[in-house]
Amino acid sequence: MAWALDLARLRQAAPDSPPLFGVVLYTDAHANIKKVLRDQDYWEALNEMSGQQWAVFAVRAHPGRWDLPKVPPGSFGLFHPVWKEPAANHELLAAFEIDDTSILPTLVVFALENAESLRRIVIKLDDSTPEAAFESLRKSVQTVAAALQAVAPQGRTAPGLLLAAVENAVQRYRNKERLKSAYAVLKELRDWLPF
């Protein structure tokens, strides 16, 4: 966690910016997120959306894998895949209190609560196509930026208040996306019904 705290202390989007940061976590297995982040035009668009209010970084983790457990010779066992996490990811995952890289790609929004601790929100990103990857990054970054704009200037120095505003905005965004999905399913069902 020390590196995340150091990064937050040393690098802010602007001298008067709030103590809120974002990190896009991905692996080489997430080709579409990787493509969007490496494309200069996409990166500049995302940078413009985040504005001067908060800094967003990108960190590539080492890819984990699903593996079958070893069963001793001459015995029977239930073969249930187990996620194998590379040792190189342990510090990264511990910093953001993430169990493993199987949930990546994500945008982790975090704030310095005090000199020694972080609070964070994890937003899952879509990696199905390059367009979906950019769209999920765009919506996530804009949601956080809009939440920061809604906080009064005197409240922007309080990490707890900032994170509460962002949590509310992210929850509204998630609820809206769930409603869209439910509506699409209902529409599909209605098209299949005979009446």
Secondary structure, DSSP 8 states (H G I E B T S, - for coil): -HHHHHHHHH--SSTT--SEEEEEEE-TT-HHHHHHHH-HHHHHHHHHHHTTT-EEEEEE----EEE-----TT-------EEE--GGGHHHHHHTT---GGG-SEEEEEEEEETTEEEEEEEE---SSHHHHHHHHHHHHHHHHHHHHHS-GGGTT-HHHHHHHHHHHHHHHHHHHHHHHHHHHHHHHHHHS--
